């Protein structure tokens, strides 16, 4: 898509939702947003391109920490690491996102599209092949007994709450 895409993050971003947010051109989060880099609670691996984009955003060491530990990080830490561009109070998120979009609209669409194309090419060469590799690994992880055991435990906890 040639137009800049803004992720407006409010709540927990993990799994495919995190992957989608991270491939957006700009990311703005509410102060209450949080991020989980790996679905270890259900014995799966980070997917949706997370293992591709996170090292490019934050470097190998931090990417390894996020993916291997799978700890929840808050919006302030996500900003510090470069996972998001801006953090705003929750009540201001919609307004701040709209203001960011309006700011982009002030620039010529053609130059924005070409700039985005150049940036994406520098980062995303080989991305499609990596997504296929992640999907293959996800299938392997899903076949492990840990996955079904942990998934059933989460389902059981959920059914006991209702």
MOHU-V813897 format. One record per backbone hydrogen bond with DSSP energy under -0.5 kcal/mol. CO is the residue of the C=O (numbers start at 1). NH is the residue of the N-H. If there is no record, write none. Layout:
# MOHU-V813897
{{CO:NH} {CO:NH}}
This chain:
# MOHU-V813897
{{5:25} {5:26} {6:8} {7:9} {7:28} {8:10} {9:30} {11:13} {11:34} {12:14} {13:36} {14:17} {14:18} {15:19} {16:20} {17:21} {18:22} {19:23} {21:24} {26:7} {27:85} {27:86} {28:9} {29:88} {30:33} {31:75} {33:75} {34:13} {35:73} {36:15} {38:40} {39:42} {39:44} {40:43} {47:50} {49:52} {49:53} {50:54} {52:56} {53:57} {54:58} {55:59} {59:63} {60:64} {61:65} {62:66} {63:67} {64:68} {65:69} {65:70} {66:70} {71:37} {73:35} {74:78} {75:79} {76:80} {77:81} {78:82} {78:83} {78:84} {86:29} {88:31} {89:92} {89:93} {90:93} {92:96} {93:97} {94:98} {95:99} {96:100} {97:101} {98:102} {99:103} {100:104} {101:105} {102:106} {103:106} {104:107} {108:112} {109:113} {110:114} {111:115} {112:116} {113:117} {114:118} {115:119} {116:120} {117:121} {118:122} {119:123} {120:124} {121:125} {124:127} {126:130} {127:131} {128:132} {129:133} {130:134} {131:135} {132:136} {133:137} {134:138} {135:139} {136:140} {137:141} {138:142} {139:143} {140:143} {140:144} {141:144} {144:147} {144:148} {145:149} {146:150} {147:151} {148:152} {149:153} {150:154} {151:155} {152:156} {153:157} {154:158} {155:159} {156:160} {157:161} {158:162}}
